Amino acid sequence: MDSRDGWNWSNKCYINIQAGKWGWAKAECDKGIALSPASHETHAMLLYNEGLVAQAAGDMAEARRDFLQSLTLRENATVRASLNGL
């Protein structure tokens, strides 16, 4: 359950990214995105996290797509740096 429109899934996802638990992170981000968050900020964070997961898996094309989609919802220096670093 996530009473915060995907925000809690984003937080859980990021915690597992930091722990290197990529499968858990992907599943949690997918759950958050499936909620179709109304907040552009929440949706952007979930997409950024998905991009980090894709990057760790070596799928640079997917990481680029996720980072670009995140940036269309909100400009963010961290996401922009991740995109430029691909």
C-alpha positions in Angstrom: 0.0 0.0 0.0 1.1 3.6 -0.7 -1.1 6.3 0.7 1.2 9.0 -0.8 0.5 8.5 -4.5 3.7 6.6 -5.3 6.1 8.6 -3.0 6.6 5.7 -0.6 7.4 3.3 -3.4 9.9 5.8 -4.7 11.6 6.0 -1.3 11.7 2.2 -0.9 13.1 1.9 -4.4 15.9 4.4 -3.7 16.8 2.7 -0.4 17.3 -0.6 -2.3 19.3 1.1 -5.1 21.6 2.4 -2.4 21.9 -1.1 -1.0 22.6 -2.6 -4.4 19.3 -4.6 -4.3 18.5 -3.9 -8.0 15.7 -6.5 -8.3 13.8 -5.2 -5.3 14.4 -1.6 -6.5 13.0 -2.3 -9.9 9.9 -4.0 -8.5 9.2 -1.1 -6.1 9.6 1.5 -8.8 7.3 -0.5 -11.1 4.7 -0.5 -8.3 5.0 3.2 -7.9 4.7 3.9 -11.6 1.7 1.5 -11.9 -0.1 3.9 -9.6 0.2 6.6 -12.3 1.2 9.3 -9.8 -0.6 12.6 -10.2 2.4 14.4 -8.9 5.0 15.2 -11.6 7.7 15.2 -9.0 6.8 11.7 -7.7 6.6 10.3 -11.2 9.9 12.0 -12.2 11.6 10.5 -9.1 10.3 7.0 -10.0 11.6 7.4 -13.6 15.0 8.6 -12.4 15.2 5.5 -10.1 14.2 3.3 -13.0 17.0 4.8 -15.0 19.5 4.1 -12.2 18.4 0.4 -12.2 18.6 0.2 -16.0 22.1 1.8 -15.9 23.3 -0.7 -13.3 21.9 -3.5 -15.5 23.9 -2.2 -18.5 20.9 -1.1 -20.5 22.1 2.4 -21.4 19.3 3.0 -23.9 16.6 2.3 -21.3 18.5 4.5 -18.7 18.6 7.3 -21.3 14.8 7.0 -21.9 14.0 7.0 -18.2 16.2 10.0 -17.5 14.8 11.9 -20.4 11.2 11.1 -19.3 12.1 12.2 -15.8 13.4 15.5 -17.1 10.3 16.2 -19.1 8.3 16.1 -15.9 10.8 18.3 -14.0 14.2 19.7 -14.5 16.7 18.4 -12.0 20.5 18.8 -11.8 21.1 15.3 -10.6 19.0 13.6 -13.3 20.7 15.9 -15.9 24.1 14.9 -14.7 23.2 11.2 -14.8 21.9 11.6 -18.4 25.1 13.5 -19.4 27.2 10.8 -17.8 25.9 8.1 -20.1 
